[in-house]
Amino acid sequence: MNLIIDIGNTVAKIAVFEAEEVVEVFYASNDSLDVLKEVCDKYPISRGILASVIDLNDSVSQKVSKLSFPLITLDSKTLLPIQNLYESPETLGYDRIAAVVGAYTYFPGKDILVIDAGTAITYEFIDANGCYHGGNISPGIQMRFKALNNFTGKLPLVSAQGKLLHIGKDTETAIRAGVLKGVEYEIQGYIESLKHKYPELLVFLTGGDEISFDTKLKSIIFADRFLVLKGLNRILNYNNGRI
């Protein structure tokens, strides 16, 4: 069995895989990995991979160093089952490349746009030949709400939950519509722009923020909240010679 440790900006996910299938996913503090021992005691883990977007503190470093099985730490030198054309691979967030690998594992030979809506919203493109071209990064939903509050004198902090109008009728609904409809239009714009060049484009949505919207493009959109974990598992298997 494989152990996947995915340490994000706000939470850590620890997943157990049997071959390519998710067995169980645990959520933990990203600065303590408090459930790590419980997971390792529960399952017969034979290998693992760790990926983090933050620097590991001493507590986490000690815990992973004491694991009884080989553990790969994902970095810019880790072998990948795709071709990475990013010009500064050492600055590329592991979650970005892992999501791309996860999507391409589902649909090899297809042009794919991966949209990961979390703390930030990332847009990643991989072509049908398995070449990752790169992507874009924009503020996530919560970051947009907080920015309107923090960088203005009078605008309140508004929740994503509540009445959502096409055109706001008061300050609260104006902010909610501005943020949520803005994200919706941004996503549709990326999809439609890429489809002009890549008519058979497929789209994956993943990440902590659920995004739902009415669009004629829904037939090409796949939602998978575990896409990064699946990509990390694929990278682990690739590095262990299990294609």
Secondary structure, 3 states (H helix, E strand, C coil): CEEEEEECCCCEEEEEEECCEEEEEEEECCCCCCCHHHHHHHCCCCEEEEEECCCCCHHHHHHHHCCCCCEEECCCCCCCCCEECCCCHHHCCHHHHHHHHHHHHHCCCCCEEEEEECCEEEEEEECCCCEEEEEEEEECHHHHHHHHHHCCCCCCCCCCCCCCCCCCCCHHHHHHHHHHHHHHHHHHHHHHHHHHHCCCCEEEEECCCCCCCCCCCHHHEEECCCHHHHHHHHHHHHHCCCC
